[in-house]
Every structure is written in structure tokens, then in C-alpha cells.
């Protein structure tokens, strides 16, 4: 891993340049210009001439690895903002209210401030992704916004030199192969193929992901994905990088990795603008700018002699010492000190958490997990392996562990959303696998689950209605429902938001509203999966207060968290789940040159030829009517399967979901075909020889089609499919936007698993609140369906918003000339395969005519 | 072919199916909001919504929330928010039918259509091979929000994974989806109101019904050894009720959720 390069830095004089005289004129111009920008005659004063600067050492001494070609004149500032104002609602409130900011090339700036201070908005303006309402913006020497109009050409040029990295790594990755994703930016810039190859090597090396270049980003951890996103911007050789809370979703090790990369970039002279609300991450910055309510309130220059001193007070990011062993707490140990929490008899009985017969045995553990293992259907490793733990009633327990150690899986098991592959669980004395529906309903009532990012499950029109969803599914009287809603809102101090629409709340408020929705069900056991992730200090404090209040009421709380401080302040016990061995990520074997060597003949075919040929084979399979044709077809398919080196067992696994369909087709045919000799009769339906043979024929040929499809999917990555699709469409480029359609296809395939996962999570969250589409009156079922569909759409739109920013940041533009990293060539083997397929089809036709 | 083209029977059944499920009080509330223009288009006729700027993301709070639910008679919130977003365009890949915003939205809707096309369950007991999947809802919403071309893109691309599993069935599903969403989107494009939406859904359901039955006539003999006449005999007892129920569910759910979804689009 790249280490921090310790270099003595010179002391810098205070440098914040601001021009007070400009600002008042700018504000006047802004107010006049806001209502009708096109016809505004007032223009701002021309920029002050560039002051001569003492060039920082970083530009002269260190030769930057990343070129600064896009900086037309190194003596100009990297960023200059004057009087910038920005409003989301046409002037009613200002997200940015008069920002004057100058950033020199090579500086590293940290933008801090509470949620809602405008840091993200400012970062987007600096990245050249949005234009402000007022003020002037100069980026990398290009005057992109002059107070009235944006200059698209200038923006285009500026963006070529600015990279942007956002919070959520998932939404920045556009395809399913690491290499192709990193190459996306250079492709958009129209760079020639050899240059792209160089940039790829440099970028992947800089983030230490070169070993994973042929892997699928979706199978990698959040930290690795964020590194891939950074590599994607580095490959465009930017002179400035803007990062908007890049570590918000990462665990501490991944945070350290990303900070290390930033340090290396800083040493090479890249200008860095880093938005963060963690104070620990400002340690290596040159300037720390604090914002509040849309204004800059502090601009501190940090002077430091050596980098290493600043690390001493750094508690948030710790790089693990070399040779440190991971902490493997034995999870079966319970300490006697936990017993004192169980004295909840004296507490208010208003919390109806416990069932009558459980309360009688209050010394029975709230949760018992014994030798539980969990392995998902197509995973190579077990998510959980022989885990045992016990949680007493009224305890507050924190569960920690690296990403991928199975914490979320454990949360879902404890909430009875899944059954373990092995072992038993008892929650509140009830086994989730019990057959008794009453017991399962009781269990559902006992356990509340706050999933990761619970604000994604909000669906109702007002906050109060959303919170009431859970209690109303418990068949309580309306008065009782209302009082529970009130109680939950009071606990979280959001009563004033009761009639607001959830979509209009801030992220932190949405989180609180979603948690209130779970608490209103008054569960005796509450499971929270990273409740304070990406929240600022104020909102986190509310949640900590809630946890303490619930603890006082006797609720058993299981909290998954990444933050050791949080665990220590709130929990009486910390359980750390052990890590698993890393799964092999590369599906494709590496050849000696480092080029990926495809594993089989079929996989090495050009995707276009493959797709067309396979589809032709599949469509014509339905011409098979005779046993001879069937034999020919079966021989061809067997040959293809062998050439694809797919084991028959794996093939069987991918088609097993069709078995039911096969059976049905067979039955249908047997039912309809009555000719031929009758063999026997079932329920007055004669089963004839013809019927059976026809059934077999239809089943077999459908099976061949399914097998062909499975082979195609196994041997071709979604990226290759999308590329092939785009290439096949390209002759039509005069009639339709083939390049854009191909990109849409590729993005859709990339996001498909993400949406599937989120839909399942939302379905789980709503069913944990008692909403289910399978049971209940039609009105309730429709409400349950809308409680699932609306958040799913909200999630879809949220991904789309983030994705479009990422596409802009990577300089994608409709109609612009793009080069391609992955070249598709039709070689002799492709022609041979095509000829083979054609010959086969002709033979099929001939046999059919005979 | 009376069965395929009989108008009154179908529309009556579909109307009955829809009106049964709506509650009267909310119907009035929705009436107001439909006509306030809080839908995918600004009322001055600009077709594609310019969603060129990100309104809020992540933890950035709404500085002054536009609460469409409490301001039905006031200034048009959708046009305001659209104009507010256009004000922050940079001019690069910001506007037009293939702005990066649009590409992202199309991609996500196609992904959603793909995901929902895998959620299949039979809705008529005893006929387990006729399955319902909610992807029609996604195509309808895309069509209402972004226009007929979006409906076409989502319908065609959304079924491509199935092409490799069930080629002829997929072709038919694509044609049915196109027949459902494109006419509905066309009608809604020219009559942006609650009435327009209902007429659009009805028209779409009719076209889709016709295409579904024709498609079944062509495709079922490929999967089962039945002549076209035998399939035709199945129309009234099996195919018609199934398709009616399927399009009724699509129409009702789309109608019910379009309001909240379009509010999300215009935050």
C-alpha cells in the first residue's frame, strides 16, 4: 500500500484572497439577473489581473506524474470563485450565499461543516458539474461562468482537467470489469489506444488495484470500489480532484487506504479539494475551510514542519501496524457484568415489548444463536461459519467486524428474515423456523430491524403516516396507533416534522423518521445496522440518545457499527466477527503477458458473432420436429458445451429453475395430443405414445435452447454483451443514437444486481414492519405493494442522480467522438464458428423437408 | 374476430376493475394534484423534462422545501423546479433527449424493468404457465414521465436478458409491453391530466390485449403441440381473463403510484 510520503513543507503565509469590492456589485447583479438570465444587461466587473505568485515548491521540484497539460498557464489559480451564490428554489433560500474562494495549484483543501452548510454544492461548482446562480467562476484558468451565462466550451475544457469522486462508490462504477471502468474516462476523451493502456497501468498502480484489473467491481468491498472510482478519475490525468466525502461509507481500514492515496496525490502536485465532516481527515491539508449556512466562516492555513507530527492526534484513521493480527473475539464468552442490565422489572411497563410467557422467564436469554452457519446459494464461501452467541434481555450489544464478515447477514438472521443453513436461533424464546403462524407473528412483533440506510424505505406522503405503518399492521386501535406514533416522534425529537413529506426532509431527518417508524412498533428487541453511518455529529448524538432511552426502557439492543467510540460509549459488550479468507476475484485466468487469457474457445469468440450465431441457433431450434433433427441439434449443443469447458453440473445448476416449466410443457402436450396408441388413462385423459413422444420432443428442444442461453451467459461478460450489442447497432447510427443506447444497455446490466438487492432489502424492511403482499385484505395488500414500489422508484432515481454526475465527471457527452479500449476483432475462429452455425441451420432445414 | 376487437366488453371490464379499487376521498385530492401540473412535463409544452441539475443528494438538506401537497392552487411547482434546475446548466451534456441525466434515468429504468421482469408469479390458479410480472408498470411510468420514446426504449431493452432464455416468448413480451406503454404515453403527452392518463391506460390495455392474443396464437404452438385453432379455443376461457387481469393490475398500480413517483422526480 502506498505510504505517506513525508516531506518537509515550508510555512506558508496566510493566503485567502478575497475581493470585498467585487462582492456587493456581484450581489446586485445577481438579484437582477436571477429572474431572467438571458436578458440581463448587467455584467460583473472583469477579473482582477492575476497577481504574481511565489510558486510553491510542489510545482517546481516534484515532477508531477500526472501531467498538468490542461492548466493553460501555471501562474493562474486553479480555482477562483467570486461572489458565488446558489439557490435550489429560485431565490427563496440560498444554499451558497456569497462565496469568495481562491485555490492555488497544488494546494490541498479540506471543506468542512455541518450537513446543510453547502459543502457538497460548492464542491460540485468547483468540479465544474453545475453552474451557480451568481458570481464568477474560473476553473483551471478557464472562465466558465461570468455572472450571467455559463460558457459550455470553457466548461468542457475545464472538466477535462478536473476529476470528481463521490460518496457512494457503487454509483460511480459504470461497468462490470474493473479495467473497462477505469478506461471509460479516457475513452470519452478520445485518447488513442496505446495512451489508454498507459493510463490504465498508471492509474491502477497508483491505487494498488492492478491485480484486480479483470475482476468484477460488484464483488469487491466498498474500499476497493472507491479505489477503482479514484483510478477512473486518475486515468484522465486531472490537475485537480474534488472528493465529496469519499470515505463516508467505508470502514476504517478502507478509509486509511483512501487517505494514503490522497497523500500520494498531494505529493505529486495535484490540487485536491476534499469535502469531509470528519475532523481526523483534515490532518494533511494545507487549508481547512469551514462552511456554515452557505458561507465560509473560517479559512485556516495549516503550517506544519513534518507530516508525521500531525498523525499523532489522529484517532479516526489508523493504519494497522505491520504484523498486527486481526482481533478474533471468542463470541461464545459472556461476562457476568452483563447481568446487571437485566434488572428491568422496575422500569415502566408502558413498553409492551415482551410477551406474557417470556416475561415470566426473564432470565432466559433474549437471543440465542448456537452453531449457526449461513451459506448463500451461489457463494463459494459461507457468510457465517459456526457462530454462537447469547444476548441477555435488556443488554446493549455492539457487533463489529470488517465489511464482508457477515454482520448484515447476522442482522437478517436475528430479525428472522432468513433461516440459517445450519444451527439454531431462538429469539425471545421463539424459533423462527416454527410452523406456528401465531408464534411467527409474535416474533415479528417482538423484533424490530433498522436496516442500513433506513431512509430508503420511506414511502408515505407524510412522516406521521409512514411511522404509523408499522403499528397499523399490528391491528391496533387508531387511538393506540396515534399514541405510539407520538411517542416515537417525541423520542427522536421530530414531532415538528409530522406533517412534512419525507422527500422534503434532509438526509439526517429522513433517517430519524425511518427509525421512528421501527420504534413505533415497540419491539422488545431492536437490531440496528450501522444507524449513524454518514450522519454528522448532531444527528448521531440524537441516535445515541435514543439508544440510551430505549436501554432505560429495557429494550434489548443489538447494534452493528464501524465506530469503536460509539460501541464503547453505548454498548456493554462488543462482539467482533472474524474475517473470512478473501474470495478469488478474477474469473478469468491471467496469461503470462498479463493479458487475460479466456478460458475456452467459446469465451474467446467475438461477442458479436457469438450473439448473432447463438440467437440464430436458439430461434431455429423450434423448427425441430423429427428425432433426426433433434439428434443433430443435441450433438451441436454438446459440442458447444464441451468447447466452452463448462461442467455438466454447473450447467444443470443454471437451468434447474426451468425444470418446473419443462414439466408443465410436457403435461400440456400430453394433454393435447390424443393420437396414437393409448398406453394408459389418468382421470379420463388418455396418455398416448404420440403424446409422450411429442412431449419429449418439445421438452428436449426447449432444454437445448435454455442450455445455449446459459452457455452464452457463462462465457460472455455483460460488458462484452453490451459492447457487441452497440457494435451491431452501429450501422443504424443515422437513425438512432446507437452509442447512447449501447451505454444505456451497459449501465442497465451493471445496475441490475444492485436494484435487485435493494428491492429485497425494502421488501424485508416493510415486512419486518408487518406489511406483506401475500396476506391480508386487498386494501392492505395494495398498500403493501405501494410501500415497496414507491421506495424502489425513489432508490432508482437516487442512483440515476448520482450516476449522471459521475458520467459528467468522466466527460461523457452525447455525440462526442469516443475511442474504445476493448477492441473486437473478427478472426478466423469467429468465421469458422459462423460457418458452422450456418451449415447446421441449413442441415436442419433440409432434414425437416425430408 | 369479435373477441379480439370487441370494444365495450373490454373497456367496461377494465373500468370496473379500476374504479372498484379507488377510494373516493383520495380521488378528489388526486384530481387537484394531477391538474396542478406536477407531472413529467412543464405546461408550456416543452417535451422532455430538463432534469439537468441535482436538487439534493446525500445529506444536503432542502433549504426551502417545495411542498406540493400543501400548495395546490399556488404557482406551478413542477415548472418552478424544472426552471430552477435549468438555471444551473453548464451547457455540456445538460439538455436534450440524451443528456447525461437522461441516459442515467433510462439506464436505471431499464435495469428496474429487467429486475421486475424476473419477478413472475401465476395469477390464475390452475394455469401456472401464464405468469404476471410487474415490468409493465415500470414501462408505463417511464412513458408517462419521459415520453413515448422512453417507453419504447425501456420496453425493448428491459426484456433483453430473457432473450437468451426464451427467445420467442421474449419477442412476444416485448411487443405486448410496447403496445401497452407507447400508446398510453402518446395519449398522455397530448393530454396531460388525470383524464388523459386514464384514457391512455385504457387505450394501452386494449392494444396490449390485442397483441397478447395474437402473439399467443403465434407463439403457443411453438411451445406446445397445438394448432392455431386449438389455441383460439383457449382465448375466451383462459387468455382473455388472464390478460385482462394483468393489464388491470398494471393500470391500477400505475395510477396509484404515479403521483408519489412524479413528486420524487420533481424534488
Contacts between the chains, C-beta under 8 A, distances in Angstrom:
chain1	res1	chain2	res2	distance
A	34	B	87	7.8
A	37	B	87	6.9
A	86	B	88	7.5
A	87	B	63	7.4
A	87	B	84	7.5
A	88	B	55	5.7
A	88	B	56	7.0
A	88	B	62	7.1
A	88	B	63	5.9
A	88	B	64	7.7
A	88	B	84	6.4
A	89	B	63	6.9
A	89	B	64	5.1
A	89	B	66	6.2
A	89	B	80	7.4
A	89	B	81	7.6
A	89	B	84	5.9
A	90	B	80	6.3
A	90	B	83	7.0
A	90	B	84	4.9
A	90	B	87	7.3
A	92	B	63	7.5
A	92	B	64	4.3
A	93	B	63	3.6
A	93	B	64	4.0
A	94	B	63	7.1
A	95	B	60	7.5
A	95	B	63	5.4
A	115	B	59	4.2
A	115	B	60	7.1
A	115	B	61	6.4
A	116	B	59	7.5
A	116	B	60	6.3
A	116	B	61	4.0
A	116	B	63	7.6
A	118	B	60	7.8
A	120	B	57	6.7
A	120	B	58	6.5
A	120	B	59	7.6
A	120	B	60	5.0
A	121	B	60	6.7
A	124	B	54	7.4
A	128	B	90	6.9
A	129	B	90	7.1
A	130	B	53	5.6
A	130	B	54	7.3
A	130	B	88	4.6
A	130	B	90	6.6
A	131	B	88	5.4
A	131	B	89	6.4
A	131	B	90	4.9
A	132	B	88	7.3
A	133	B	87	6.2
A	133	B	88	7.4
A	144	B	90	7.3
A	150	B	89	6.6
A	150	B	90	4.9
A	150	B	91	5.1
A	151	B	91	7.3
A	152	B	90	6.5
A	152	B	91	3.1
A	152	B	92	5.1
A	155	B	90	4.4
A	155	B	91	6.3
A	155	B	92	4.9
A	156	B	92	5.2
A	159	B	92	6.9
A	167	B	58	5.7
A	244	B	58	7.9
A	245	B	58	7.4
A	459	B	260	7.3
A	461	B	69	6.4
A	461	B	260	7.0
A	462	B	69	7.9
A	500	B	65	7.3
A	500	B	67	7.1
A	501	B	65	7.6
A	501	B	67	6.0
A	501	B	68	7.9
A	501	B	69	6.0
A	501	B	263	7.3
A	503	B	263	6.3
A	503	B	264	6.0
A	503	B	267	5.5
A	504	B	62	5.4
A	504	B	65	3.4
A	504	B	66	7.4
A	504	B	67	5.8
A	504	B	267	7.5
A	505	B	61	7.5
A	505	B	62	7.3
A	505	B	65	7.8
A	506	B	56	7.9
A	506	B	59	6.7
A	506	B	60	7.2
A	506	B	61	3.0
A	506	B	62	6.6
A	507	B	58	5.9
A	507	B	59	3.9
A	507	B	60	7.4
A	507	B	61	7.3
A	508	B	59	6.4
A	508	B	61	7.7
A	509	B	61	7.4
A	534	B	58	7.3
A	534	B	59	6.7
A	535	B	59	7.5
A	536	B	59	7.0
A	614	B	164	7.6
A	615	B	163	7.2
A	615	B	164	7.9
A	615	B	167	6.8
A	618	B	164	7.5
A	618	B	167	4.9
A	619	B	167	5.2
A	619	B	168	7.3
A	622	B	168	6.6
A	622	B	222	4.8
A	658	B	165	7.7
A	661	B	129	7.1
A	664	B	128	6.2
A	664	B	129	5.4
A	665	B	129	7.7
A	665	B	223	6.0
A	665	B	224	6.4
A	668	B	129	7.4
A	668	B	223	7.9
A	668	B	224	4.7
A	669	B	224	5.4
A	669	B	225	5.2
A	672	B	224	6.4
A	672	B	225	6.2
A	672	B	226	5.4
A	672	B	230	6.7
A	673	B	225	5.4
A	694	B	225	4.7
A	698	B	223	6.7
A	698	B	224	6.6
A	698	B	225	6.6
A	702	B	223	7.0
A	705	B	165	7.9
A	705	B	166	7.5
A	705	B	167	6.9
A	706	B	165	6.1
A	706	B	166	7.9
A	709	B	164	3.7
A	709	B	165	4.9
A	712	B	164	5.7
A	713	B	164	6.1
A	725	B	160	7.9
A	737	B	98	5.6
A	740	B	98	4.8
A	740	B	103	5.9
A	741	B	153	7.2
A	741	B	157	7.6
A	743	B	103	6.1
A	743	B	107	7.4
A	744	B	103	6.0
A	744	B	106	4.8
A	744	B	107	4.7
A	744	B	110	6.1
A	744	B	153	7.0
A	744	B	157	6.7
A	745	B	110	7.3
A	745	B	157	5.8
A	745	B	160	7.2
A	747	B	103	7.4
A	747	B	104	7.3
A	747	B	107	3.5
A	747	B	108	7.7
A	747	B	111	7.5
A	748	B	107	4.9
A	748	B	108	7.5
A	748	B	110	3.8
A	748	B	111	4.2
A	748	B	114	6.3
A	748	B	157	6.4
A	748	B	158	8.0
A	749	B	111	7.6
A	749	B	114	7.9
A	750	B	111	7.9
A	751	B	107	6.6
A	751	B	108	6.1
A	751	B	111	4.2
A	752	B	111	4.8
A	752	B	114	5.2
A	752	B	115	5.9
A	752	B	161	7.8
A	754	B	111	7.8
A	755	B	108	7.5
A	755	B	111	5.2
A	755	B	112	5.7
A	755	B	115	4.7
A	756	B	115	5.0
A	756	B	118	7.8
A	759	B	115	6.4
A	778	B	21	7.7
A	782	B	21	6.9
A	782	B	253	7.7
A	782	B	256	7.2
A	785	B	253	6.6
A	786	B	253	7.6
A	786	B	256	6.1
A	786	B	257	5.6
A	786	B	260	7.8
A	789	B	134	7.9
A	789	B	137	7.3
A	789	B	253	7.0
A	789	B	257	5.5
A	790	B	257	5.8
A	790	B	260	4.9
A	790	B	261	6.7
A	790	B	264	7.9
A	792	B	112	7.2
A	793	B	112	7.7
A	793	B	141	7.3
A	793	B	257	7.4
A	793	B	260	8.0
A	793	B	261	4.9
A	793	B	264	6.5
A	794	B	264	5.3
A	796	B	108	4.7
A	796	B	109	6.9
A	796	B	111	7.7
A	796	B	112	5.2
A	797	B	105	7.5
A	797	B	108	7.4
A	797	B	264	5.5
A	797	B	265	6.6
A	798	B	57	7.7
A	799	B	104	7.8
A	799	B	108	5.4
A	800	B	101	7.5
A	800	B	104	4.3
A	800	B	105	4.6
A	800	B	107	7.4
A	800	B	108	4.4
A	801	B	54	5.2
A	801	B	57	6.0
A	801	B	104	7.4
A	802	B	57	6.7
A	803	B	104	4.1
A	803	B	107	7.0
A	803	B	108	7.1
A	804	B	54	7.7
A	804	B	99	7.8
A	804	B	100	4.6
A	804	B	101	4.5
A	804	B	103	7.2
A	804	B	104	3.8
A	804	B	105	7.7
A	805	B	54	6.3
A	805	B	57	8.0
A	807	B	93	7.6
A	807	B	100	4.1
A	807	B	103	6.6
A	807	B	104	6.3
A	808	B	92	7.5
A	808	B	93	6.1
A	808	B	100	5.1
A	812	B	93	6.7
A	812	B	100	6.0
A	812	B	103	7.7
A	813	B	92	6.4
A	813	B	93	4.5
A	813	B	100	7.7
A	814	B	93	6.3
A	814	B	96	7.1
A	814	B	98	4.0
A	814	B	99	7.2
A	814	B	100	8.0
A	814	B	103	7.6
A	815	B	98	7.8
